[in-house]
Amino acid sequence: QVTALSLTDPLTGLANRREMERMLEREFAAAQRGRALAAALFDLDDFKAYNDTHGHLAGDAALCAFGRALQAETRAMNLAARYGGDEFVALLGGAGEEGVQAFIARVRIRFTASVESLGHGELTFSVGLATYRDEMERPEAMLREADADLYRAKTRAST
């Protein structure tokens, strides 16, 4: 039970960053043997302003709502994790580009409905993607690529 607690985010109940990094190493090794792997890095848009406007309890409820939406759409063989703050990661083993895009669309639909039910106004998210390529030498390369893609998505959204 202590081990499970050390690998779980206490607010959302998702895997925490430590568990996500452990699973990424395992999935990365499988990808090096030919299995498809994608990492999706999610960031709630303008979350600080949402938190400041509606309060920390509403912010926590929104984080939990996103966590539930992400977990509900993540297959049992994959992993949904809270990366930290208002960032989340999904590791999607065996998923092709079309499957990843469909997954993101389902998360978006589920999260939008969940946030509306909270009654504090709209909250959206941006996402950055990385798919395994042979030239990636370490698992961290996937997270760096997903983070760079997330930054580009947020930059496009703000213009």
Helices and strands as residue ranges (DSSP letters): H 2-6, H 17-32, E 37-44, H 47-54, H 56-73, E 79-84, E 87-93, H 97-118, E 125-131, H 139-158
